[in-house]
């Protein structure tokens, strides 16, 4: 091990691993999706993962295709620079900004997320996560309606009716069926799949529909009406069959059959995805589903959980909530947190041309934001941290190439059911971690802000 010191921080660099060394990492954690499977056995030879036992097809691609990108760990205006020079330039950009935006976080460990919130607080900016463009409506609904919830362990041991609404886990979360919801044998579900009823509700017949006992195809953009139909049936309110079928695309008799099965279950679970949250209605859809879950508890035990995408997007929501009281889209410019999606969320701030600097962490808005947002981001100085070369890092004033969390660095991530999981890295990276970079930026930003007073 060797140590590099300066006047702001100390960075420890691990000695390189011999290329011929072969080792097994037991119970490694896959951070590709929100399932955060922590039972993966990795076979590592030097700086290459040759086997990922028990990983799904997405997890295998995540581990087996991992390569440490060569090149400098820092670029300033696309020219190689030292990390120390990058820290100084990044800190100057952020500390001098009048309305900076901090965005991303969903592919970083909680420890790094905590530093990012601290930086946003010191510079009086907005802090936002990728939740604002996926399950943001769910976060709003949780605050408005509340959430009847549980862990995935309880689903394994108790869940006898599993409903997926606007979610396609067969493609997005391949191990969800086999590890957490349908197949595993639990304390009160000793026969596994035979003890469970699976329902898929979606606007199209996805690959997940093959696993369903009941598949209900509703009209696009009619989730709200379908959920309120079920809410009415849960309370025994009579409905007009013709109106229900015209609005939802499904006969009232089929909805009544589903409600009867829901009431007869012992422990029901509704997993919902972006097919619900990002269609017409958005947070109203999520509120309707959460309210239905609450209503069902007058008859039996029912819970609801969002199927989250990024490996630590749930951790990002938790960390930002701990620090500010709100999960995303938070403004700290007045010295106290204000929450207002649509005003302080990154895609909106950039599209309106309001931000004058940005800190982008482990995300790629240049590849998926609106044209107006991307054009404004290209006009302002911003700092980007990412393990890979992306459109966002290529246009950054300061770009840090960082180690990949979960493979090269440790820390903590949160599974989609809010359970914290430790990371067990496979091998070291020559690049610094995002925690190291953000920690040093925070220290320097504090010094610069103190000088401005």
Secondary structure, DSSP 8 states (H G I E B T S, - for coil): -EEEE-SS-EEEE-----TT-EEEEEEE---SBTT----EEEEEETTEEEEEET--HHHHHHHHT-----S-SEEETTEEE-HHHHHHHHHHHHHH-SSEEEEE-TTS-HHHHHHHHHHHHHHT-EEEEGGGGTTHHHHHHHHHH------HHHHHHH--EEEEES--HHHHSTTIIIIIISS---SS-TTGGGG-EEEEEESS--GGGGG-SEEEE--TT-HHHHHHHHHHHHTT----HHHHHHHHSS-HHHHHHHHHHHHH-SEEEEEE-HHHHTSTTTHHHHHHHHHHHHHHTTTSEEEEEE---BTTHHHHHHHHHHHHSSSS-EE-TTSS-EE-TTTSSHHHHHHTT--SEEEEES--HHHHS-HHHHHHHHHSEEEEEESS--HHHHT-SEEEE---BTTTB--EEE-TTS-EEE---SS--SS--HHHHHHHHHHHHHHHHHHH-
